[in-house]
Amino acid sequence: MKKINDTMLVDDYELKMGQTYFNAGVKDTEVVFDVFFRRNPFNGGYTISGGLDNIIDYINNFHFDKEDIEYLRSTNNYSEEYLDYLSNLKFTGDIYSVLDGTPIFPNEPIITVKSKIIEAQLIETAILSHFNHASLVTTASKRITEAAEGRSVMEFGARRARGTASAFEASKYAIVGGCSGTSNVKTAQELGINALGTMAHSLVTFYNDEKKAFLEFAKSNPQNCLFLVDTYDTLKSGVPNAIWVADNYLKPNNIPFKGIRIDSGDLAYLSKEARKLLDEAGYKDAKICLSNGLDEHTITSLINQGAQFDTLGVGDNIAASKERVDGVYKLVAVKDNNEYIPRLKVSNDTVKTINPGLKKLIRFYDKETNYALGDLIALKDEVISNNEYELINPLEEWKRKKINNYYYKELQVKIFENGKQIYKVRDVFERQKYCMEEMNTLYPEIKRLENPHEYYVDLSEKLLNLKKKLIEEHTKGE
């Protein structure tokens, strides 16, 4: 899509804090912010990271236009000196990020921004907007495609998305999460793929004759003969009329009968009966597509009931989920005399007390099975043993687990260095493949829909001791 300058997509208080730093003479102070989230959506065992490609585009195009400065001037909130500073502002720092498609977990540093304080402060809103939305859609898509157990899932959610820009992004990240494609032609155009789709009930009701509607559709779309059969009566009318068109038009003209879609009613029962009718008519290769407000739970239920289907069309529960990813952006270090001094936000709610300092995120894998054993949040300069490591639960320190026979990797990759992009973004299908590979490293107990096992995310002893020391300092005398 055409790149849009979203620099003004910033919360008002960010600009006012920026002016505070500017007036105080600390505008060039280097700081570190972490993006992380506190709980998995859908009561699930994992989240899938998303939004990095959009964040990269945003940072590359970060600048205030003349009309932006004029608007800010008109508010009478900002000094001319500060406005002049903003008019020449570019991002000059470093950004590290977990790659799109990676399974991630609460309280892990997903994106780390290391830059001058005003730059870091002003990009907060847009980074969180991109991360939260993309991660939610990718996670929803992955849960649904996992539930489908290898059956193709088409993303149909554009009309349910929260605006056209959201629809485009949802379609894109749905593919990263495992969908085979999208009905959204704009997204398909941008990605260089064919859009997917069948027909709507309105075509049938327009003709007021189901058989004629199917026949006219077949004449105009000979390579896409998949008929929507539930407008009137799926088993008494829809499927028989689809078979009639196949017998009397498709077969004589050597046109493939792709199949049928059922969008209402008892999908398990109707699909099984429809399969019988298609098979008896000699169309064992005709596919059955199911749709109608499907989510991972209904899909699992359909499979357990023996529903007969080959593909699914899913919209609302990918593009317009009622869940959310609650990503936050917190200051964790300030540079002073060439040293990054840890900062800590303390909260009465233990889970909201952040992990301080410049850190790295490590994932351990079992050498024999390639399953992920757990993640470690450590200070940036720590050396990680290749032989044995003891994972420590940060909330219940008595819960410790020694691991060995592992290999590990750092999950964050350097994306920007001194304001210059150094990482090349993968296309959506490369990200989809990567996501699938990384999901295969998770134990099934973590991926299950009901009561998933909690994935290990622990702190190094050095980081844990630093955190306790800072908490003690901040709460002394309370």
Summary of the structure (lengths in Angstrom):
residues: 478
radius of gyration: 26.4
end to end distance: 53.5
largest distance: 88.5
contacts: 1577
relative contact order: 0.14
helix: 40%
strand: 21%
